[in-house]
Amino acid sequence: MPQANPSIEAGTNAPALSGATPHEIPGAKYGWLSRLRSYFLYDPLIWFYTLGMGLLAIPSGFFDRDGTILHWFSFAWSWLIMKTIFSPVKVIGLDKIDTSKPHVYAVNHASALDIPVLYVYLPFQFRIAFKKELLAYPVVGWHLKRSGQVCIDQQNPSHSISSIRAALKGLKAGLPLVIFPEGGRTNDGHIKPFLAGAFFLAIKGQVDIVPVALAGTYELLPMDTYHIKSRPLEMRVGDPISTAGLTLRDLEAVSGRVHQAVEDLYYAPGQASA
């Protein structure tokens, strides 16, 4: 691991940028055989799962009042992907969380494969807050909208009011929410600053925020490539951060606390970078 170098911009203890990414496995090689396996096996199968499960979910969605059926389809799609790419996941710290209570899970966003990891290894039904741009994707966009996920229009926040109200209602009714407070995927594997507004629902709902770090998913599949590099992963779950008694004036402070907690989890050494 690189030596710690506090970041003035983010106020964090992120390691200094070097040639290596945070969870690169020393000595690991991913040559042409790895590329062929990804391009001609992994990628086609993932597209097949996405199209097939998405089409199967369409008729079921019309009879799904609480999202349970569509959540099962998301789990099944994710399970198939995780079994296909041969990347075992070690879950650390989830046993300390009372998953019977609704929490907001704040997760770093490093890869397009983060969502399959969450669906397989978070053992409960939840909603995900996602960017409006994903609605443009065939099948995926329909599934996100029909399954009651939380659509956030970052360009026109007022357009997200109905979705935010539904998410808040769900939280109060006991349905957890997963958010990616960076607002998008990292382009270098390092944790980016958090959007303070991402914690609006946690404060309004007066629910705890659970920091979650996905380690190794960036190295598994970074942006701008279809080369999936099979490797071990970790989902590291931290201690809940209370929002009891806080107001929207505390958004920045809460964002800073959660950001630090996710960084502490993410940059800790472990199996994913060993």
C-alpha positions as CSV (number, residue, x, y, z in Angstrom):
1,M,0.0,0.0,0.0
2,P,1.2,3.5,-0.7
3,Q,2.1,5.8,2.2
4,A,-0.6,8.0,3.6
5,N,-0.9,11.5,2.2
6,P,-3.7,13.6,3.6
7,S,-5.8,15.2,0.8
8,I,-6.4,18.9,1.3
9,E,-9.4,18.9,-1.0
10,A,-11.3,16.0,0.5
11,G,-9.9,16.2,4.1
12,T,-9.1,12.5,4.0
13,N,-6.2,10.1,4.6
14,A,-6.2,8.7,1.1
15,P,-2.8,7.2,0.0
16,A,-0.8,9.2,-2.4
17,L,-1.4,8.5,-6.1
18,S,1.2,6.2,-7.6
19,G,1.4,3.8,-10.5
20,A,-0.5,1.1,-8.5
21,T,-4.2,1.2,-7.8
22,P,-5.4,0.8,-4.2
23,H,-6.2,-2.9,-4.3
24,E,-3.9,-4.1,-7.1
25,I,-2.5,-7.6,-6.4
26,P,1.3,-7.5,-6.5
27,G,2.6,-9.7,-9.3
28,A,-0.8,-10.5,-10.7
29,K,-0.7,-10.6,-14.6
30,Y,-3.8,-10.3,-16.8
31,G,-2.5,-11.0,-20.3
32,W,-4.2,-12.0,-23.6
33,L,-5.7,-15.2,-22.2
34,S,-7.5,-13.1,-19.5
35,R,-8.7,-10.7,-22.3
36,L,-10.0,-13.5,-24.5
37,R,-11.8,-15.1,-21.6
38,S,-13.5,-11.8,-20.7
39,Y,-14.3,-10.7,-24.3
40,F,-15.6,-14.1,-25.5
41,L,-17.0,-15.6,-22.3
42,Y,-17.7,-13.3,-19.4
43,D,-19.0,-10.3,-21.4
44,P,-21.4,-12.2,-23.7
45,L,-22.8,-14.1,-20.8
46,I,-23.4,-11.0,-18.8
47,W,-25.2,-9.4,-21.7
48,F,-27.2,-12.6,-22.1
49,Y,-28.2,-12.6,-18.4
50,T,-29.1,-8.9,-18.5
51,L,-31.4,-9.3,-21.6
52,G,-32.8,-12.7,-20.5
53,M,-33.6,-11.8,-16.9
54,G,-34.8,-8.4,-17.9
55,L,-37.3,-9.8,-20.4
56,L,-38.5,-12.4,-18.0
57,A,-39.0,-9.8,-15.3
58,I,-41.3,-7.6,-17.4
59,P,-44.5,-9.6,-17.0
60,S,-43.7,-10.4,-13.4
61,G,-43.4,-6.7,-12.7
62,F,-47.0,-6.0,-13.4
63,F,-48.0,-8.2,-10.4
64,D,-45.3,-7.1,-8.0
65,R,-46.8,-4.6,-5.5
66,D,-43.9,-4.3,-3.1
67,G,-40.9,-5.0,-5.3
68,T,-40.2,-8.4,-3.9
69,I,-40.4,-10.3,-7.2
70,L,-38.3,-7.8,-9.1
71,H,-35.7,-7.8,-6.3
72,W,-35.5,-11.6,-6.7
73,F,-34.8,-11.1,-10.4
74,S,-32.1,-8.6,-9.6
75,F,-30.6,-11.1,-7.1
76,A,-30.7,-13.9,-9.6
77,W,-29.1,-11.7,-12.3
78,S,-26.4,-10.7,-9.9
79,W,-25.8,-14.2,-8.6
80,L,-25.3,-15.5,-12.2
81,I,-22.8,-12.7,-12.9
82,M,-20.8,-13.4,-9.7
83,K,-20.7,-17.1,-10.4
84,T,-19.5,-16.5,-13.9
85,I,-16.6,-14.1,-13.2
86,F,-14.9,-16.3,-10.6
87,S,-14.3,-13.5,-8.1
88,P,-15.0,-14.6,-4.6
89,V,-16.3,-12.0,-2.1
90,K,-15.3,-11.9,1.5
91,V,-17.9,-10.0,3.7
92,I,-16.4,-8.2,6.8
93,G,-18.5,-6.5,9.5
94,L,-22.0,-7.1,8.3
95,D,-22.6,-9.3,11.3
96,K,-22.4,-6.2,13.5
97,I,-25.3,-4.6,11.8
98,D,-29.0,-5.1,12.8
99,T,-30.3,-5.7,9.3
100,S,-33.8,-5.9,10.6
101,K,-33.8,-2.1,10.9
102,P,-33.8,0.3,8.0
103,H,-30.4,2.0,7.3
104,V,-29.0,4.0,4.5
105,Y,-25.9,2.1,3.2
106,A,-23.3,4.5,1.8
107,V,-21.1,2.6,-0.7
108,N,-18.1,3.7,-2.7
109,H,-18.6,3.4,-6.5
110,A,-15.7,1.8,-8.2
111,S,-17.1,-0.4,-10.9
112,A,-20.1,-1.4,-13.0
113,L,-20.0,-4.7,-11.1
114,D,-20.6,-3.0,-7.7
115,I,-24.4,-3.5,-7.9
116,P,-24.2,-7.3,-8.5
117,V,-21.9,-7.6,-5.4
118,L,-24.4,-5.7,-3.3
119,Y,-27.5,-7.7,-4.5
120,V,-25.8,-11.0,-3.7
121,Y,-24.1,-10.1,-0.4
122,L,-26.6,-7.8,1.3
123,P,-29.1,-10.3,2.6
124,F,-32.2,-8.2,2.5
125,Q,-34.4,-6.3,0.1
126,F,-33.4,-2.7,-0.5
127,R,-33.7,0.2,-2.9
128,I,-30.9,1.8,-4.8
129,A,-30.5,5.5,-5.6
130,F,-29.4,5.9,-9.2
131,K,-28.7,8.6,-11.8
132,K,-31.4,9.5,-14.3
133,E,-29.1,8.6,-17.2
134,L,-29.5,4.9,-16.5
135,L,-33.1,5.1,-17.6
136,A,-31.9,5.4,-21.2
137,Y,-30.6,1.8,-21.2
138,P,-33.0,-0.7,-22.7
139,V,-34.4,-3.3,-20.2
140,V,-32.2,-2.0,-17.4
141,G,-33.9,1.4,-17.3
142,W,-37.4,-0.2,-17.3
143,H,-36.4,-2.5,-14.5
144,L,-35.0,0.3,-12.4
145,K,-38.1,2.3,-12.8
146,R,-40.6,-0.5,-12.4
147,S,-38.9,-2.0,-9.3
148,G,-39.3,1.3,-7.4
149,Q,-35.6,2.3,-7.3
150,V,-34.8,5.9,-6.5
151,C,-34.2,8.0,-9.6
152,I,-32.0,11.1,-9.0
153,D,-31.9,13.8,-11.7
154,Q,-28.6,15.6,-10.8
155,Q,-29.2,18.3,-13.4
156,N,-32.8,19.1,-12.2
157,P,-33.1,18.0,-8.6
158,S,-36.7,19.2,-8.5
159,H,-37.6,16.5,-10.9
160,S,-36.6,13.9,-8.3
161,I,-39.1,15.0,-5.6
162,S,-41.6,12.2,-6.1
163,S,-38.9,9.6,-6.2
164,I,-37.3,11.0,-3.0
165,R,-40.7,11.1,-1.2
166,A,-41.2,7.4,-2.1
167,A,-37.7,6.5,-0.8
168,L,-38.4,8.4,2.4
169,K,-41.7,6.6,2.8
170,G,-39.9,3.3,2.2
171,L,-37.3,4.1,4.8
172,K,-39.9,4.9,7.4
173,A,-41.7,1.7,6.5
174,G,-38.5,-0.3,7.0
175,L,-37.0,-0.6,3.5
176,P,-33.2,0.1,3.5
177,L,-31.7,2.4,0.9
178,V,-28.3,2.0,-0.9
179,I,-26.6,5.2,-2.1
180,F,-23.4,6.0,-4.0
181,P,-22.5,9.4,-2.4
182,E,-19.6,10.0,-4.9
183,G,-22.3,10.7,-7.5
184,G,-20.5,8.4,-10.1
185,R,-17.8,5.9,-10.6
186,T,-14.2,6.6,-9.7
187,N,-11.8,6.9,-12.7
188,D,-8.7,6.0,-10.8
189,G,-9.8,3.6,-8.0
190,H,-9.5,6.2,-5.3
191,I,-12.4,7.5,-3.2
192,K,-13.8,10.8,-4.5
193,P,-15.5,13.6,-2.5
194,F,-19.0,12.9,-1.4
195,L,-22.1,14.9,-2.4
196,A,-23.5,16.2,0.9
197,G,-27.0,16.0,-0.5
198,A,-26.7,12.3,-0.7
199,F,-27.4,12.1,3.0
200,F,-30.7,14.1,2.8
201,L,-32.9,11.0,3.2
202,A,-30.9,9.6,6.1
203,I,-31.4,12.8,8.1
204,K,-35.0,13.3,7.1
205,G,-35.7,9.7,8.0
206,Q,-33.6,9.8,11.2
207,V,-32.0,6.5,10.3
208,D,-28.4,5.4,10.8
209,I,-25.9,5.5,7.9
210,V,-23.8,2.4,7.4
211,P,-20.5,3.0,5.6
212,V,-19.6,0.2,3.1
213,A,-16.4,-0.1,1.1
214,L,-16.1,-2.4,-1.9
215,A,-12.4,-3.3,-2.2
216,G,-11.0,-4.7,-5.5
217,T,-14.0,-4.0,-7.7
218,Y,-12.2,-1.2,-9.5
219,E,-9.3,-3.5,-10.3
220,L,-11.9,-6.1,-11.4
221,L,-13.5,-3.8,-14.0
222,P,-12.4,-0.2,-14.1
223,M,-14.1,2.4,-16.3
224,D,-13.7,2.4,-20.1
225,T,-12.9,-1.3,-20.6
226,Y,-14.7,-4.6,-20.9
227,H,-11.8,-6.6,-19.6
228,I,-13.0,-8.3,-16.4
229,K,-10.0,-9.5,-14.4
230,S,-11.1,-12.3,-12.1
231,R,-9.8,-11.7,-8.5
232,P,-10.8,-11.8,-4.8
233,L,-13.0,-9.0,-3.6
234,E,-14.1,-7.7,-0.2
235,M,-17.2,-6.0,1.1
236,R,-16.2,-4.1,4.3
237,V,-19.0,-2.9,6.5
238,G,-18.3,-0.2,9.1
239,D,-20.1,0.9,12.3
240,P,-23.4,2.7,11.9
241,I,-23.3,6.5,12.1
242,S,-26.3,8.0,13.9
243,T,-28.4,10.8,12.5
244,A,-30.6,11.1,15.6
245,G,-31.5,14.7,16.3
246,L,-29.6,16.0,13.3
247,T,-31.1,18.5,10.8
248,L,-30.3,19.4,7.2
249,R,-27.8,22.0,8.5
250,D,-25.7,19.0,9.5
251,L,-25.4,17.6,6.0
252,E,-21.8,18.7,5.4
253,A,-20.6,17.4,8.8
254,V,-22.4,14.0,8.3
255,S,-21.0,13.7,4.8
256,G,-17.4,14.3,6.2
257,R,-17.9,11.6,8.8
258,V,-19.2,9.0,6.4
259,H,-16.5,9.9,3.8
260,Q,-13.8,9.3,6.4
261,A,-15.4,6.1,7.6
262,V,-15.6,4.7,4.0
263,E,-12.0,5.7,3.4
264,D,-10.8,4.0,6.5
265,L,-12.4,0.8,5.4
266,Y,-11.4,1.1,1.8
267,Y,-7.7,1.8,2.3
268,A,-7.2,-0.8,5.1
269,P,-5.0,-3.7,3.9
270,G,-6.8,-7.0,3.4
271,Q,-7.4,-10.0,1.2
272,A,-8.5,-7.8,-1.8
273,S,-5.0,-6.3,-2.2
274,A,-2.9,-9.2,-0.8
